Amino acid sequence: MSIRRQAFTLACLALSFHAASSAQPAAQAAAPKAAAPVDLTGYWVSIVTEDWRWRMLTPARGDYASIPITPSAKKLADAWDPAKDEAAGLQCMAYAAPALMRVPGRFRISWADDTTLKVESDNGQQIRLLHFRPWSPAKGSAPTWQGDSVASWEFPSTRTGAGSNATEVASAGGFGSLKVMTTHLRPGYLRKNGVPFGANTSMTEFWDLNKELNGDQWLTITTLVDDPDYLQEQWVTALHFKREPNGSKWDPTPCSAQ
């Protein structure tokens, strides 16, 4: 092969490589809405198959079973007074992000824009905004009960989690996963009877969509809550939701402290 022909061949290979390498960042730059591996938008209803007595009813003061609280958390929970919460305008403390998806009711998921998923609850009328990277909260902003949530699309084989249970949680299956990490939380309740979480709480969630042969769609949210102040260890729960055909049963109601 002549030197000129070799040079031409190498140039073609270089151009091909450059084109391929240039195409990859372009694909990676697709907006999260367009790049979504699954469609989570629509109406979902809670299917309460676990912790029924703590979720469907307001537990009595002192009923802290299944949550690994610290002695200081127990002390605060023992002083829970729903009437005082109502009077102080704090009736939404049990509807904060670490507890919201456990509240029985319906959730409406939509895209607020190409990079933000909006999750609305009819019970408590709360709104969570799940921001895909790159995103950062406004500097100096005050903590809120829904906190700052950063989301990313994942598949089970590529998951990374937080804490000692991450490996176990990452083995869960599904068509595609949404990972959500939430921080910058205003202190609230993990359970409606005053079980507290503190300002240093962080939460990691894995949202898995599963489709059945009959067309039913189920959403499983595995939640890992870490609180160095009020939890002795990471609190892990799994929640289940079923997709509804429309919003005919959507019934917004305000927060209640009782």
N, C-alpha and C positions, 0 to 999 in steps of 0.2 A: 504494500500500500504506500502511495506517495506521501511525502511530508505534508503537502497541501491537503490531500484527502484526509489524512489523520487529524490535521488541525480542524478541518470542517466537521469531522465526526465528533471530536471532543467538544467543539463549540455547540453542536446540536444537543449533546448530552448535558452540557452545562445549562443551556437554556431550558431543557426539559426539567432538570433538577430545580432550577430557580422557579419555574412555573408551578411545580408541585409544592415546593416549600412556601411559595407565596399564597397558594390556594388554601393551605392549612390555617394560617391565622385568620383568613377571611371567613372560613367556616366557623372557627372558634368565636369570631366576633358577632355571630348571629345573636339577636336579642333573645333573652330567656323565654319570652312568650313563643317565639317562632321555633326555638330549639327544644321546647318541652317534649320529653319522651312520652308523656301521658297527659290527658286532659282531665284536670281536677275541677274545672268550673262546673257550676250548677248547684243544686240543693242536696243536702245530705242530712239524714236524721240519725241521732244517736241510737245505737242498739246496746242497751245496758245489760250486758251478760256477766259483768264482774262488778264487785263492790256495790251491789244493788242497794243495800241498806244504808250506805253512806252517801250515795249519789241521788237516789230518788226521794229520800227523806232527809231533813236536817237532823243530823245526829245530836244526841244529848251532850251537854257539856261533860267532858271527861272521857268521851268515846274516841280514843286516838288509835285504836287497833289498826295495824297494817302500815302505819307511817312511822319510820324510825326516828322519832323526835328526841331532842336532848332535854335534860332537866329544865333548862331555861325556857325552852319552847313550851313545855308542859305548864310551867308557872304562868306564862302569858295566856295560854289556852284556858287554864282554870279560871281566869278572870274575865273570860269572854262574856260580853253583855250586848246582845243584838239591839236592844232598845237604845243603848248609848251610841252604837254604830249608826243607827238610823238618824238619831238626833244630830249627830256630827256630820251627816252627809257622807258616811263611809259605807253605805250599804253595798257598794260594788267591790269590796275587798276580796270577796270569795269568787269574783269573776275576772281576776287577774290572769295573765297568760299561763302561769303554772297550774291553774285550776280550771281555766275557761273551757277547754275541750272536754273536761269531765262533767261539765254542767249538762244535764239532759235537755235536749231540745233539737233545734235545727240550725244548720250552718249554710250560709250562702257564700260560695267562692267565685270570685271573678278577677279579671285583670284590671287593676287600677290604671296601669299603663304597661308598656312593653317590658318593664323590668320589675314590676311590683304586683304580687298577688294580694288581693284583699279578701280577708276572711271575716264575715259578719255573723254574729250570733243573734237569734231571735230572743232567746232567754237571756236577759241582761242588756241586750242591745249594744254589745261591744264590737269593736273593730280592731282586727290585727292586720298590720301591713307587713308582708314578708318581702324584704328587699333583696334582690339578687346583686351580687358583686358586679362592678365596684360601687360600693355605697358606704357612706359613713354618716352617723348622726350629726346634727348641728352641734357645733362646739358650745359647751356650756348649757345645753338643754337639760331640763329637769327630768328625773326618772318618772316613768309612768307605769301604770298597772299592766299595760301590754308590752312595755319595754321596747327595745330595739332588736328586731329580728333580721338576721341575714340568712338568705336561702341559697341553695345550690342544687342542681339536678345531679342525681347519683344513681348508680345501679348497685345491687347487693355486693357484687364482687369487688367494687372499688370503694366501699364505705370505710370511713374512719369515724370513730366516735369519741366520747369523752368518758373517762372514768373506768373503773374496773369491769363494768358490764358491757363495754363497747364491743368486744369481740363476740360475745354471745348474741347481742342485739343485731350485729351486722350479718348474722347468718340467716336472718329472716328473708323470705322470698317475696316476689312480687313482679309486676310488669315493669315498674320503674319507681324510683324513689325520689322524694324531695327531702333534703336534709335542711333543718332549720335550727339555728343557734340564736338564743335570746338572752340578752343581758340588759343592764341599765334599768332594772325593775324597781318600782316603788313597792315597799313592803306591803304584803297582803296576807291572804289566807290560802292554805292548801286545801282546806276543807271548811265547809260552811260554819262549823261549830268553833271557829276561832283558832284552829291549828295554824301557826304563823309561818311565813317565810320572810327572810330578811333582805336587806339591800344588797348583799353580796351573792345573792342567788343567781345561778345560771341554769339554762335549760337547753337540752339538745333533743330534737325530735326527728324521727324517721317516718315519713308518710308513704305508705305503700298502697298502690291500687291493684286490686285483683278482680278479674272478670270471670264469671261462671258461664258454663255452656248455655244456660237458659237466658243469658243476657243480663242478669243481675250484676251490679258492680258494687264492690265493697272497698272501703278505705280503712286501713288499719294505721293508727298513729301510736308508735312506741315512743314513750317520753322518759327522759332521764333528767331528774332534777337534782342539782347539787347546791347545798346550802351549808357553808362551813359554820354558820352561827346556830342553826336550829335543827339540822339533821345529823344524825350520827353516821349515816352512810348514804350513798346515792339511792334515791327513791325511783324505782322503775315501774312503770305501768303501761298497759296496752289498752287502747280504746278502739271501738269498732263503729263504723258508720255505713249506712246503706244509701246509695244514690236514689233520689226521688225523681219522678218524671218532670215535675214542674214545681212552682212555688205556691200551689193552691193551699197548702197547709202552713205556710209561713205566718207566724203570729208573734210579732215583736212585743215583748213585755219588759218593763224596767227591772233593774236589780232589786233584790229583796234581801234584807239581812237575816230573815228567818225562814 
